[in-house]
C-alpha cells in the first residue's frame, strides 16, 4: 500500500474512533443527567426506552470502535518493517485485538450495568 494512503487511512480511522468515543461519553453523560434529575422514570415504558438507548448506543460504539481498531491494526501491519524502529516492530508483533476487545467490552459493560441498575 502507498505510504501516504496508509497514513491518511490511519489518521482518518483514528479520528473516527475519537469521534465515536466522544459520542459514547455524551450519550452516557446525558443518561446520568436523566437518572439524576429525571423524575419520570417510574413509568416502565420510560425505563425501557432509556435502557434501550443505553444498550443500543453502547453496542453501536463497541462495534464501530472494533472496526476502527481492526482497520488501524491492518494499516499498522502494512507499514514496512524497515520503516519502523526495533521497539515499534516488537510492539506491532505483540499487539492483540483480543485484549482490546475484552477490555472494551468489560469497561463498556460495567457502564451499562451500572446505568441499568440505576434505571431499575
Rosetta silent file (secondary structure, phi, psi, omega in degrees, C-alpha in Angstrom):
SEQUENCE: XXXXXXXXXXXXXXXXXXXXXXXXXXXXXXXXXXXXXXXXXXXXXXXXXXXXXXXXXXXXXXXXXXXXXXXXXXXXXXXXXXXXXXXXXXXXXXXXXXXXXXXXXXXXXXXXXXXXXXXX
SCORE:     score description
SCORE:     0.000 S_00000001
   1 L     0.000  144.961  177.311    0.000    0.000    0.000 S_00000001
   2 L   -60.564  134.871 -176.512    1.152    3.530   -0.724 S_00000001
   3 H   -61.200  -41.990 -179.242    2.703    5.096    2.386 S_00000001
   4 H   -67.152  -39.797  176.814    0.764    8.350    2.073 S_00000001
   5 H   -63.929  -40.490  178.817   -2.527    6.495    1.611 S_00000001
   6 H   -62.696  -44.614  178.602   -1.727    4.358    4.643 S_00000001
   7 H   -63.771  -39.959  178.557   -1.025    7.455    6.769 S_00000001
   8 H   -64.217  -42.830  179.070   -4.245    9.080    5.591 S_00000001
   9 H   -65.323  -41.662  177.689   -6.233    5.976    6.421 S_00000001
  10 H   -61.990  -45.485 -179.848   -4.636    5.705    9.867 S_00000001
  11 H   -63.241  -42.394 -178.666   -5.370    9.359   10.572 S_00000001
  12 H   -66.282  -46.777 -178.146   -8.958    9.086    9.364 S_00000001
  13 H   -69.117  -33.594  175.567   -9.777    5.943   11.325 S_00000001
  14 H   -65.993  -39.376  176.469   -8.145    7.329   14.479 S_00000001
  15 H   -65.113  -39.545  176.757  -10.299   10.456   14.109 S_00000001
  16 H   -60.515  -43.736 -179.734  -13.366    8.267   13.632 S_00000001
  17 H   -63.913  -43.232  178.538  -12.573    6.376   16.832 S_00000001
  18 H   -63.291  -40.239  179.919  -12.105    9.611   18.803 S_00000001
  19 H   -64.219  -39.686 -179.035  -15.395   10.990   17.461 S_00000001
  20 H   -74.639  -29.660  173.326  -17.293    7.878   18.473 S_00000001
  21 H   -66.414  -35.620  175.330  -15.727    7.879   21.934 S_00000001
  22 H   -64.833  -42.217  176.725  -16.986   11.456   22.278 S_00000001
  23 H   -58.690  -45.827  179.013  -20.445   10.261   21.200 S_00000001
  24 H   -59.505  -45.430 -179.029  -20.295    7.496   23.832 S_00000001
  25 H   -65.219  -41.282 -179.529  -19.277    9.975   26.529 S_00000001
  26 H   -66.836  -45.031 -179.712  -22.002   12.480   25.604 S_00000001
  27 H   -61.091  -45.895 -176.753  -24.756    9.842   25.482 S_00000001
  28 H   -75.268  -28.231  171.667  -23.801    8.357   28.829 S_00000001
  29 H   -66.322  -42.253  175.651  -23.358   11.773   30.432 S_00000001
  30 H   -60.638  -40.234  178.153  -26.854   12.596   29.210 S_00000001
  31 H   -64.849  -38.809  177.420  -28.121    9.357   30.710 S_00000001
  32 H   -64.810  -37.678  176.120  -26.518   10.218   34.043 S_00000001
  33 H   -65.360  -41.914  178.006  -28.247   13.612   33.946 S_00000001
  34 H   -62.364  -43.105 -179.941  -31.568   11.936   33.155 S_00000001
  35 H   -67.337  -37.424 -177.690  -31.052    9.494   36.016 S_00000001
  36 H   -78.875  -37.024 -174.834  -30.001   12.202   38.426 S_00000001
  37 H  -106.696  -19.833 -175.423  -32.517   14.883   37.514 S_00000001
  38 L   -71.886  136.231  178.833  -35.310   12.954   35.824 S_00000001
  39 L  -111.835   -1.734 -176.981  -38.455   12.382   37.791 S_00000001
  40 L   -98.638   19.818 -176.913  -40.442   10.467   35.173 S_00000001
  41 L   -83.759    4.274  178.906  -38.562    7.183   35.406 S_00000001
  42 L   -73.478  -26.332  179.437  -41.280    5.496   37.438 S_00000001
  43 L   -72.767  131.074 -176.847  -43.123    4.603   34.225 S_00000001
  44 H   -67.180  -28.678  177.838  -41.971    1.232   32.869 S_00000001
  45 H   -67.876  -39.435  177.279  -42.186    2.482   29.274 S_00000001
  46 H   -67.805  -42.270  178.062  -39.787    5.334   30.012 S_00000001
  47 H   -59.763  -44.198  179.713  -37.458    2.952   31.836 S_00000001
  48 H   -63.945  -41.910  178.914  -37.468    0.594   28.873 S_00000001
  49 H   -62.929  -44.633  178.939  -36.782    3.429   26.442 S_00000001
  50 H   -65.788  -42.081  178.310  -33.868    4.770   28.467 S_00000001
  51 H   -62.973  -40.166  178.845  -32.465    1.265   28.927 S_00000001
  52 H   -63.680  -41.792  178.709  -32.754    0.607   25.183 S_00000001
  53 H   -61.852  -44.321 -179.708  -30.873    3.822   24.379 S_00000001
  54 H   -60.309  -49.749 -176.389  -28.103    2.883   26.805 S_00000001
  55 H   -68.193  -45.338 -177.535  -27.704   -0.642   25.432 S_00000001
  56 H   -65.777  -44.180  179.383  -28.017    0.249   21.738 S_00000001
  57 H   -63.929  -36.896  178.829  -25.599    3.194   21.942 S_00000001
  58 H   -68.677  -44.643  178.381  -23.064    1.067   23.788 S_00000001
  59 H   -63.420  -41.931  179.200  -23.297   -1.804   21.311 S_00000001
  60 H   -62.478  -41.935  178.569  -23.065    0.598   18.386 S_00000001
  61 H   -64.296  -44.529 -179.308  -19.997    2.244   19.923 S_00000001
  62 H   -62.259  -45.877 -178.886  -18.296   -1.090   20.569 S_00000001
  63 H   -63.203  -43.255 -179.420  -18.907   -2.373   17.032 S_00000001
  64 H   -65.839  -44.149  178.839  -17.729    0.872   15.464 S_00000001
  65 H   -65.123  -37.387  177.056  -14.594    1.050   17.638 S_00000001
  66 H   -61.371  -42.416  178.050  -13.822   -2.585   16.916 S_00000001
  67 H   -64.409  -42.545  177.596  -13.997   -1.837   13.199 S_00000001
  68 H   -59.877  -46.022 -178.105  -11.741    1.221   13.611 S_00000001
  69 H   -69.793  -31.850  174.585   -9.168   -0.775   15.545 S_00000001
  70 H   -64.416  -41.827  177.706   -9.245   -3.620   13.025 S_00000001
  71 H   -65.313  -43.575  179.022   -8.508   -1.085   10.273 S_00000001
  72 H   -62.943  -39.809  178.381   -5.752    0.554   12.333 S_00000001
  73 H   -62.778  -44.432  178.996   -4.263   -2.861   13.089 S_00000001
  74 H   -64.641  -42.109  178.559   -4.265   -3.771    9.394 S_00000001
  75 H   -64.522  -37.187  178.674   -2.700   -0.442    8.440 S_00000001
  76 H   -62.395  -37.187  178.769   -0.040   -0.893   11.089 S_00000001
  77 H   -77.895  -14.782  175.355    0.915   -4.214    9.516 S_00000001
  78 H   -81.168  -12.885  177.101    1.042   -2.561    6.070 S_00000001
  79 L   -73.798  127.710 -179.627    3.892   -0.331    7.254 S_00000001
  80 L   -60.878  144.450 -177.230    7.162   -1.886    6.047 S_00000001
  81 H   -59.689  -34.159 -178.644    9.331   -3.308    8.798 S_00000001
  82 H   -71.709  -14.916  177.592   12.298   -1.170    7.732 S_00000001
  83 H   -85.278  -14.677 -178.613   10.209    1.976    8.350 S_00000001
  84 L  -101.298  150.081  173.347    9.614    1.055   11.967 S_00000001
  85 L   -74.234  170.466 -178.143   12.111    1.157   14.781 S_00000001
  86 H   -61.668  -41.755 -178.769   13.033   -2.006   16.623 S_00000001
  87 H   -68.507  -41.115  178.599   10.771   -1.230   19.571 S_00000001
  88 H   -66.212  -34.503  177.727    7.762   -0.403   17.408 S_00000001
  89 H   -64.787  -40.798  176.708    8.316   -3.610   15.473 S_00000001
  90 H   -65.387  -41.205  178.843    8.208   -5.605   18.725 S_00000001
  91 H   -63.847  -39.766  179.775    5.042   -3.781   19.792 S_00000001
  92 H   -62.217  -42.017 -178.678    3.456   -4.490   16.420 S_00000001
  93 H   -70.512  -29.300 -175.796    4.160   -8.183   16.727 S_00000001
  94 H   -88.590  -16.992 -174.643    2.884   -8.339   20.326 S_00000001
  95 L   -68.796  137.721  179.248   -0.359   -6.367   19.854 S_00000001
  96 L  -129.598  131.754  177.090   -3.548   -8.391   20.025 S_00000001
  97 H   -71.868  -22.932 -179.452   -7.022   -7.208   19.143 S_00000001
  98 H   -64.031  -41.255  176.835   -8.484   -9.773   21.533 S_00000001
  99 H   -61.413  -41.742  177.077   -7.088   -7.866   24.514 S_00000001
 100 H   -62.499  -45.765 -177.813   -8.626   -4.653   23.204 S_00000001
 101 H   -62.684  -44.122  179.448  -11.976   -6.335   22.649 S_00000001
 102 H   -64.162  -45.915  179.928  -12.065   -7.885   26.120 S_00000001
 103 H   -62.785  -44.267  179.953  -11.029   -4.625   27.773 S_00000001
 104 H   -65.563  -43.178  177.744  -13.516   -2.536   25.812 S_00000001
 105 H   -62.733  -39.962 -179.931  -16.355   -4.977   26.482 S_00000001
 106 H   -64.394  -49.427 -178.351  -15.505   -5.044   30.167 S_00000001
 107 H   -65.544  -47.144 -179.926  -15.376   -1.253   30.544 S_00000001
 108 H   -67.286  -36.830  178.623  -18.464   -0.572   28.435 S_00000001
 109 H   -63.972  -39.301  178.159  -20.307   -3.451   30.071 S_00000001
 110 H   -65.129  -38.433  177.100  -19.652   -2.066   33.540 S_00000001
 111 H   -63.370  -45.509 -179.030  -21.014    1.330   32.487 S_00000001
 112 H   -64.897  -44.153  179.956  -24.157   -0.273   31.043 S_00000001
 113 H   -61.602  -43.798  179.337  -24.722   -2.485   34.091 S_00000001
 114 H   -62.302  -41.373  179.311  -24.355    0.497   36.433 S_00000001
 115 H   -69.583  -39.642  178.652  -26.816    2.548   34.389 S_00000001
 116 H   -67.005  -37.029  175.284  -29.323   -0.287   34.109 S_00000001
 117 H   -64.264  -36.554  178.827  -29.155   -0.859   37.855 S_00000001
 118 H   -71.006  -32.831 -179.867  -29.792    2.844   38.388 S_00000001
 119 H   -71.430  -45.998 -175.498  -32.751    2.786   35.966 S_00000001
 120 L   -99.664    0.000    0.000  -34.445   -0.249   37.511 S_00000001
